[in-house]
Each structure stands twice: as structure tokens, then as C-alpha cells.
Amino acid sequence: MELSGDIFFLGVTGHYIGLSHFSLGLWGIVLIPLVVQSLYNNWKWNQVVNHYLRTTEYGLMKSGLKILLEIARKKWRKITIVLWEGDIFDIIVRVIHRHGQAGYPRMILAEL
């Protein structure tokens, strides 16, 4: 039996168990296929992408963490340069005046 047939079988079996043994009613009709399809999609497409990229889940997480740390390092370097080499209070005042309102640290950090 191919994989799509297995998914259909799991869906039908899940419907039978959910409706007959747990009395889920309409919620069972909606939630059981949602759970079965979610499990299938979270397994299948990760496998397809990993095969296409010739990597594993661990390798994908490792490379993603490396990229994330590089982005954080660049952003931190930019923030520290502004804080230590520039007059931070002057920069904050300019940003607040530019946006016309005070108290928004996200806007200030976005400007850095």
C-alpha cells in the first residue's frame, strides 16, 4: 500500500475511533483529519526538503543556528558602535523627534 493510502487509512481509523469511542461529534470530524494531515505534512515535507538539500534535520538546525548567530553578531556590533562611538543621547533625541513621539524603544533600535 502506498503512503497516501496509509494516510487515508489513518484518517478513516481516526474518524472511527474518535467518533465511536470518544464521542467527539462534529469536533472529531474537523479535528481528526487536521491532526492526521498535520502529522503527515510535518513528516513528509521535512523529508523531501532534507533529501533535496542533501542534509539531515540536525544539519539543517546547525546551519540555521549559524546564520542566526551571524545576524545577531552583526546587529550587536552595529548597536555597540553606535553606543560607544557616537553620542547615544543625541541619536535618541533625533529619532524621537523624527517619529514625533517618545517611549518607543523598538523604533530607536530599528534606527540603529
DOFINU-700095 format. One record per residue: residue number from 1; residue in three letters; chain; x, y, z of N, C-alpha, C in turn. Coordinates in steps of 0.02 Angstrom, whole numbers, plus 50000, padded with zeros to 5 digits. Each point is the difference from the previous one (the first is absolute). Layout:
{rec NUM,ALA,A,{X,Y,Z},{X,Y,Z},{X,Y,Z}} ...
//
This chain:
{rec 1,MET,A,{50043,49941,50000},{49957,50059,50000},{50045,50062,50000}} {rec 2,GLU,A,{49985,50047,49957},{50041,50060,49997},{49983,50046,50058}} {rec 3,LEU,A,{50041,50052,50008},{49995,50044,50058},{49934,50038,50003}} {rec 4,SER,A,{49974,50024,49943},{49937,50036,50001},{49943,49954,50022}} {rec 5,GLY,A,{50005,49936,49983},{49951,49951,50024},{50004,49990,50075}} {rec 6,ASP,A,{50062,50003,50027},{50009,49994,50072},{49970,50060,50036}} {rec 7,ILE,A,{50008,50058,49972},{49973,50061,50030},{49924,49996,49999}} {rec 8,PHE,A,{49970,49976,49945},{49928,49992,49996},{49976,49951,50053}} {rec 9,PHE,A,{50036,49944,50007},{49983,49950,50050},{50003,50030,50071}} {rec 10,LEU,A,{50053,50039,50014},{50005,50032,50066},{49943,50049,50011}} {rec 11,GLY,A,{49980,50036,49948},{49945,50047,50007},{49934,49965,50015}} {rec 12,VAL,A,{49987,49946,49963},{49938,49962,50011},{50000,49967,50068}} {rec 13,THR,A,{50057,49971,50019},{50006,49969,50066},{49993,50051,50055}} {rec 14,GLY,A,{50031,50058,49991},{49995,50053,50050},{49929,50025,50007}} {rec 15,HIS,A,{49964,50005,49943},{49929,50021,50004},{49960,49948,50039}} {rec 16,TYR,A,{50010,49937,49984},{49962,49947,50035},{50012,50002,50075}} {rec 17,ILE,A,{50064,50002,50019},{50017,50000,50072},{49975,50064,50034}} {rec 18,GLY,A,{50011,50057,49968},{49980,50064,50030},{49925,50007,50008}} {rec 19,LEU,A,{49963,49975,49950},{49927,50009,50003},{49966,49946,50041}} {rec 20,SER,A,{50026,49939,49998},{49965,49946,50036},{50021,49994,50074}} {rec 21,HIS,A,{50064,50009,50014},{50024,49989,50068},{50005,50063,50042}} {rec 22,PHE,A,{50010,50057,49969},{50011,50061,50038},{49942,50051,49993}} {rec 23,SER,A,{49950,49984,49959},{49942,50043,49991},{50020,50072,49985}} {rec 24,LEU,A,{50045,50009,49951},{50023,50066,49983},{49950,50038,49956}} {rec 25,GLY,A,{49957,49964,49966},{49949,50032,49958},{50030,50041,49944}} {rec 26,LEU,A,{49973,50060,49990},{50023,50044,49947},{50073,50021,50009}} {rec 27,TRP,A,{50022,50008,50062},{50070,50017,50013},{50046,49944,49975}} {rec 28,GLY,A,{49979,49938,50007},{50040,49944,49975},{50006,50001,49925}} {rec 29,ILE,A,{49945,50019,49966},{50001,50002,49926},{50049,50054,49977}} {rec 30,VAL,A,{50007,50054,50038},{50045,50054,49981},{50071,49988,50024}} {rec 31,LEU,A,{50008,49980,50063},{50066,49996,50030},{50041,49938,49980}} {rec 32,ILE,A,{49968,49944,49990},{50037,49939,49984},{50037,50005,49933}} {rec 33,PRO,A,{49968,50022,49946},{50039,50009,49938},{50054,50054,50007}} {rec 34,LEU,A,{49985,50052,50039},{50050,50052,50012},{50063,49971,50033}} {rec 35,VAL,A,{49990,49958,50050},{50057,49969,50035},{50038,49953,49954}} {rec 36,VAL,A,{49963,49957,49964},{50032,49951,49955},{50039,50036,49945}} {rec 37,GLN,A,{49970,50050,49968},{50035,50036,49947},{50059,50040,50026}} {rec 38,SER,A,{49993,50028,50061},{50056,50037,50030},{50059,49954,50013}} {rec 39,LEU,A,{49986,49942,50027},{50054,49951,50013},{50033,49979,49935}} {rec 40,TYR,A,{49961,49987,49949},{50028,49980,49935},{50041,50056,49970}} {rec 41,ASN,A,{49973,50061,49999},{50036,50056,49969},{50064,50016,50037}} {rec 42,ASN,A,{49999,49997,50067},{50060,50014,50038},{50053,49946,49991}} {rec 43,TRP,A,{49981,49941,49981},{50049,49947,49988},{50022,50001,49927}} {rec 44,LYS,A,{49953,49999,49954},{50014,49991,49928},{50042,50057,49971}} {rec 45,TRP,A,{49979,50062,50011},{50034,50054,49965},{50068,50016,50030}} {rec 46,ASN,A,{50009,49985,50063},{50068,50005,50028},{50046,49950,49968}} {rec 47,GLN,A,{49975,49940,49988},{50040,49948,49967},{50016,50020,49928}} {rec 48,VAL,A,{49952,50028,49964},{50010,50020,49931},{50053,50055,49995}} {rec 49,VAL,A,{49994,50051,50043},{50048,50055,49999},{50069,49976,50020}} {rec 50,ASN,A,{50005,49959,50051},{50065,49974,50021},{50032,49958,49946}} {rec 51,HIS,A,{49961,49961,49964},{50027,49960,49945},{50024,50045,49944}} {rec 52,TYR,A,{49961,50052,49984},{50017,50047,49947},{50064,50038,50017}} {rec 53,LEU,A,{50007,50021,50063},{50059,50038,50021},{50058,49955,50020}} {rec 54,ARG,A,{49989,49935,49999},{50051,49951,50020},{50027,50014,50070}} {rec 55,THR,A,{49954,50006,50047},{50018,50013,50070},{49953,49961,50045}} {rec 56,THR,A,{50009,50010,50065},{49957,49969,50051},{49967,50055,50041}} {rec 57,GLU,A,{49955,49981,50044},{49969,50049,50045},{50053,50035,50042}} {rec 58,TYR,A,{50047,49961,50025},{50053,50028,50042},{50043,50049,49959}} {rec 59,GLY,A,{50018,49982,49939},{50040,50044,49958},{49962,50064,49983}} {rec 60,LEU,A,{49935,49994,49988},{49959,50058,49985},{49996,50048,50059}} {rec 61,MET,A,{49990,49972,50061},{49998,50041,50060},{50068,50033,50013}} {rec 62,LYS,A,{50054,49962,49988},{50067,50026,50011},{50015,50060,49954}} {rec 63,SER,A,{49983,49993,49936},{50012,50055,49953},{49954,50059,50015}} {rec 64,GLY,A,{49938,49988,50020},{49955,50054,50018},{50023,50038,50061}} {rec 65,LEU,A,{50026,49964,50050},{50026,50032,50060},{50062,50042,49983}} {rec 66,LYS,A,{50041,49975,49955},{50060,50037,49979},{49980,50066,49967}} {rec 67,ILE,A,{49950,49998,49956},{49976,50061,49966},{49969,50048,50051}} {rec 68,LEU,A,{49961,49974,50046},{49968,50042,50051},{50051,50034,50044}} {rec 69,LEU,A,{50052,49964,50021},{50052,50030,50041},{50039,50053,49962}} {rec 70,GLU,A,{50011,49989,49936},{50035,50050,49959},{49959,50064,49994}} {rec 71,ILE,A,{49935,49993,49990},{49956,50059,49998},{50001,50037,50066}} {rec 72,ALA,A,{49995,49963,50055},{50001,50031,50067},{50067,50035,50013}} {rec 73,ARG,A,{50055,49969,49979},{50066,50030,50010},{50006,50065,49961}} {rec 74,LYS,A,{49976,50001,49938},{50003,50062,49960},{49958,50055,50031}} {rec 75,LYS,A,{49939,49982,50023},{49956,50050,50030},{50031,50025,50065}} {rec 76,TRP,A,{50028,49956,50041},{50030,50020,50063},{50060,50046,49988}} {rec 77,ARG,A,{50041,49983,49949},{50057,50042,49984},{49978,50070,49980}} {rec 78,LYS,A,{49947,50004,49961},{49974,50065,49978},{49974,50040,50060}} {rec 79,ILE,A,{49965,49967,50046},{49974,50034,50060},{50057,50024,50043}} {rec 80,THR,A,{50051,49959,50012},{50055,50021,50043},{50040,50057,49969}} {rec 81,ILE,A,{50008,49999,49934},{50036,50056,49968},{49963,50065,50011}} {rec 82,VAL,A,{49934,49998,49992},{49961,50061,50010},{50002,50022,50073}} {rec 83,LEU,A,{49995,49952,50046},{49999,50018,50071},{50066,50027,50024}} {rec 84,TRP,A,{50055,49970,49979},{50065,50019,50028},{50036,50054,49961}} {rec 85,GLU,A,{49990,50002,49935},{50035,50050,49960},{49960,50062,49986}} {rec 86,GLY,A,{49934,49996,50004},{49958,50058,49988},{49970,50025,50065}} {rec 87,ASP,A,{49971,50057,49997},{49965,50026,50058},{49929,49972,49999}} {rec 88,ILE,A,{49988,49950,50043},{49937,49963,49998},{49941,50045,50016}} {rec 89,PHE,A,{50008,50047,50045},{49944,50044,50018},{49980,50044,49941}} {rec 90,ASP,A,{50049,50024,49963},{49985,50040,49941},{49963,49958,49948}} {rec 91,ILE,A,{50020,49938,49991},{49967,49955,49952},{49928,49987,50022}} {rec 92,ILE,A,{49990,49986,50064},{49932,49986,50026},{49955,50061,49991}} {rec 93,VAL,A,{50026,50058,50015},{49959,50061,49993},{49982,50011,49927}} {rec 94,ARG,A,{50046,49989,49954},{49985,50007,49929},{49947,49951,49977}} {rec 95,VAL,A,{50005,49938,50023},{49951,49949,49980},{49932,50016,50028}} {rec 96,ILE,A,{49997,50022,50063},{49936,50017,50031},{49968,50059,49964}} {rec 97,HIS,A,{50039,50050,49983},{49973,50057,49964},{49978,49980,49930}} {rec 98,ARG,A,{50036,49955,49968},{49982,49978,49933},{49933,49964,50000}} {rec 99,HIS,A,{49988,49959,50051},{49937,49962,50003},{49945,50039,50034}} {rec 100,GLY,A,{50016,50054,50033},{49950,50043,50030},{49970,49975,50064}} {rec 101,GLN,A,{50027,49946,50029},{49974,49976,50063},{50055,49965,50038}} {rec 102,ALA,A,{49994,50001,50066},{50052,49971,50042},{49977,49933,50028}} {rec 103,GLY,A,{50047,49962,50024},{49984,49938,50035},{49995,49938,49956}} {rec 104,TYR,A,{50030,50002,49942},{49997,49941,49957},{50071,49974,49988}} {rec 105,PRO,A,{50025,49957,50044},{50068,49975,49992},{50009,49957,49937}} {rec 106,ARG,A,{49946,49969,49976},{50007,49960,49939},{50017,50044,49941}} {rec 107,MET,A,{49969,50059,49997},{50016,50046,49945},{50073,50022,50005}} {rec 108,ILE,A,{50022,50013,50061},{50069,50022,50010},{50048,49945,49978}} {rec 109,LEU,A,{49987,49938,50021},{50044,49946,49980},{49997,49987,49925}} {rec 110,ALA,A,{49942,50009,49971},{49994,49991,49927},{50041,50051,49962}} {rec 111,GLU,A,{50007,50060,50029},{50040,50051,49968},{50074,49987,50004}} {rec 112,LEU,A,{50021,49960,50049},{50072,49988,50010},{50028,49957,49946}} 
//
